[in-house]
Amino acid sequence: MAIYRFTVGPFHYSVESTISNVQAAMERMYVDYPKSAPGTWDDFHLRAFRKHRFSRLARLAIDSEEPFAPFPVEQAAPVVEWGMNWAIWLNLSHWLVFHAAMLEKNGKGLILAADSGDGKSTLAAALAFRGWRLLSDELTLIDPADCRMVPIPRPICLKNDAIRILRDFLPEAVFSNEYPDTNKGRVAHIRPPKEAVLRMGERVTPRWIVFPKYLPDSPPVWTPWEKAEAVVKLGQNGVDYSTLGVRGFETLTSVIGGCVCRKFEYSRLDDALREFESLSEI
């Protein structure tokens, strides 16, 4: 049994597994993360295991619960990554948590809120290696106490054609193995730039909220995004928005009120990077 204990932003993770692909992924993807000190309380404890030694199925326990059905042992590494997201998604009732990517440039925060398959993580990965600091590719955390974004930079999940596109576009990036036939298709992860990990204690105030959408052969197109629509969209993408009640609504409207809100269509990453360079000047 290998045990990996490390810190991501304000959270301490413990990941245990006897499965070789989980061990390889932990050692490759989390080499830059600070190790939790002995005696540190783990916020989230994950254990990936086979019920029987020769079983072709694996299981994932998060603390004392198993939120996912058994899965092929070959897919254990990406399932652990999804479990790390799941742990935050279900347990943070004191912050706003949205399904959205977040990055930073020049001390200002960017939220990328998109539907699945619209190219959010692909765009976030390109930006993260071209002048923007990755805060998260999957979850946006907002602390109601100060309305700032809480960085949790972890490996960026890519699916299907995005893997090939970014292997060509980011030859300097460190990729995980590829895992075919998951419930999300073929997946792989990119290790975040080291700077994102070193600076993950630095919170930022949101400045831009962008709803990106990949469209084949589309030129880059910006469209104003009504703030009332952004409130509805982010509210639908949030987990504890209603739990926080009035405070949640006031936090969300305050964040959106202070942001430039846009929709963005694109097909080429080079075009998108030029456009976001112009956005960073607003």
Solvent accessible surface area in square Angstrom, and as a share of the most:
residue,aa,sasa,rsa
1,M,123,0.55
2,A,27,0.21
3,I,98,0.50
4,Y,39,0.15
5,R,63,0.23
6,F,4,0.02
7,T,20,0.12
8,V,1,0.00
9,G,14,0.14
10,P,62,0.39
11,F,15,0.06
12,H,50,0.22
13,Y,0,0.00
14,S,4,0.02
15,V,0,0.00
16,E,31,0.14
17,S,0,0.00
18,T,76,0.44
19,I,2,0.01
20,S,83,0.54
21,N,31,0.16
22,V,1,0.00
23,Q,47,0.21
24,A,50,0.39
25,A,14,0.11
26,M,6,0.03
27,E,110,0.49
28,R,118,0.43
29,M,3,0.01
30,Y,8,0.03
31,V,85,0.49
32,D,35,0.18
33,Y,5,0.02
34,P,66,0.41
35,K,138,0.58
36,S,12,0.08
37,A,61,0.47
38,P,132,0.83
39,G,84,0.81
40,T,36,0.21
41,W,209,0.73
42,D,39,0.20
43,D,57,0.30
44,F,9,0.04
45,H,62,0.28
46,L,0,0.00
47,R,89,0.32
48,A,0,0.00
49,F,30,0.12
50,R,76,0.28
51,K,127,0.54
52,H,122,0.54
53,R,198,0.72
54,F,165,0.69
55,S,26,0.17
56,R,143,0.52
57,L,91,0.45
58,A,0,0.00
59,R,62,0.23
60,L,0,0.00
61,A,7,0.06
62,I,13,0.07
63,D,81,0.42
64,S,111,0.72
65,E,117,0.52
66,E,74,0.33
67,P,46,0.29
68,F,55,0.23
69,A,79,0.61
70,P,71,0.45
71,F,15,0.06
72,P,56,0.35
73,V,6,0.03
74,E,91,0.41
75,Q,23,0.10
76,A,0,0.00
77,A,5,0.04
78,P,1,0.00
79,V,10,0.06
80,V,1,0.00
81,E,10,0.04
82,W,31,0.11
83,G,0,0.00
84,M,0,0.00
85,N,28,0.14
86,W,93,0.33
87,A,1,0.01
88,I,1,0.01
89,W,61,0.21
90,L,98,0.49
91,N,85,0.43
92,L,6,0.03
93,S,61,0.39
94,H,100,0.45
95,W,23,0.08
96,L,1,0.00
97,V,0,0.00
98,F,4,0.02
99,H,52,0.23
100,A,0,0.00
101,A,0,0.00
102,M,0,0.00
103,L,0,0.00
104,E,7,0.03
105,K,30,0.13
106,N,115,0.59
107,G,49,0.47
108,K,74,0.31
109,G,0,0.00
110,L,0,0.00
111,I,2,0.01
112,L,0,0.00
113,A,0,0.00
114,A,0,0.00
115,D,67,0.35
116,S,95,0.61
117,G,66,0.64
118,D,14,0.07
119,G,16,0.16
120,K,14,0.06
121,S,16,0.10
122,T,18,0.11
123,L,0,0.00
124,A,0,0.00
125,A,0,0.00
126,A,0,0.00
127,L,0,0.00
128,A,7,0.06
129,F,38,0.16
130,R,95,0.35
131,G,58,0.56
132,W,10,0.03
133,R,10,0.04
134,L,1,0.00
135,L,0,0.00
136,S,5,0.03
137,D,8,0.04
138,E,37,0.17
139,L,6,0.03
140,T,0,0.00
141,L,0,0.00
142,I,2,0.01
143,D,16,0.08
144,P,15,0.09
145,A,80,0.62
146,D,59,0.30
147,C,32,0.19
148,R,92,0.34
149,M,0,0.00
150,V,3,0.02
151,P,2,0.01
152,I,5,0.02
153,P,0,0.00
154,R,13,0.05
155,P,5,0.03
156,I,0,0.00
157,C,18,0.11
158,L,2,0.01
159,K,67,0.28
160,N,64,0.33
161,D,89,0.46
162,A,17,0.13
163,I,2,0.01
164,R,138,0.50
165,I,62,0.31
166,L,0,0.00
167,R,96,0.35
168,D,107,0.55
169,F,43,0.18
170,L,0,0.00
171,P,109,0.69
172,E,94,0.42
173,A,13,0.10
174,V,40,0.23
175,F,13,0.06
176,S,8,0.05
177,N,93,0.47
178,E,67,0.30
179,Y,14,0.05
180,P,78,0.49
181,D,122,0.63
182,T,11,0.06
183,N,139,0.71
184,K,79,0.34
185,G,25,0.24
186,R,86,0.31
187,V,0,0.00
188,A,0,0.00
189,H,8,0.03
190,I,0,0.00
191,R,54,0.20
192,P,4,0.03
193,P,30,0.19
194,K,115,0.49
195,E,94,0.42
196,A,2,0.02
197,V,5,0.03
198,L,125,0.62
199,R,73,0.27
200,M,15,0.06
201,G,71,0.68
202,E,76,0.34
203,R,71,0.26
204,V,11,0.07
205,T,78,0.45
206,P,9,0.06
207,R,78,0.29
208,W,0,0.00
209,I,0,0.00
210,V,0,0.00
211,F,29,0.12
212,P,0,0.00
213,K,78,0.33
214,Y,90,0.34
215,L,58,0.29
216,P,93,0.59
217,D,140,0.73
218,S,16,0.11
219,P,89,0.56
220,P,42,0.27
221,V,61,0.35
222,W,73,0.25
223,T,61,0.36
224,P,99,0.62
225,W,10,0.03
226,E,124,0.55
227,K,85,0.36
228,A,76,0.59
229,E,78,0.35
230,A,0,0.00
231,V,27,0.15
232,V,85,0.49
233,K,36,0.15
234,L,1,0.01
235,G,16,0.15
236,Q,132,0.58
237,N,22,0.11
238,G,18,0.17
239,V,44,0.25
240,D,16,0.08
241,Y,46,0.17
242,S,95,0.61
243,T,92,0.53
244,L,32,0.16
245,G,37,0.36
246,V,110,0.63
247,R,126,0.46
248,G,0,0.00
249,F,105,0.44
250,E,103,0.46
251,T,6,0.04
252,L,1,0.01
253,T,46,0.27
254,S,65,0.42
255,V,10,0.06
256,I,2,0.01
257,G,48,0.47
258,G,44,0.42
259,C,4,0.02
260,V,22,0.13
261,C,4,0.02
262,R,75,0.27
263,K,65,0.28
264,F,1,0.00
265,E,60,0.27
266,Y,3,0.01
267,S,24,0.15
268,R,126,0.46
269,L,15,0.07
270,D,60,0.31
271,D,21,0.11
272,A,0,0.00
273,L,31,0.15
274,R,146,0.53
275,E,47,0.21
276,F,0,0.00
277,E,81,0.36
278,S,67,0.43
279,L,7,0.03
280,S,7,0.04
281,E,139,0.63
282,I,84,0.43
